[in-house]
């Protein structure tokens, strides 16, 4: 997931754009639109969230990445 967010930032701002390492300081370099939806892609330990997480990931990839 973080690789796709990094690639998205680099495509938008140039391939040498500093995206730190493994999502470090993600809030500072990632597209705010992506950040706004990223939290929905992580699932918690209940059935509804486990179903929702992967679907939101697909939505995020389709929309921004």
Secondary structure, 3 states (H helix, E strand, C coil): CHHHHHHHHHHHHCCCCCCCCCCCCHHHHCCHHHHHHHHHHCCCCCHHHHHHHHHHHHHHHHHCC
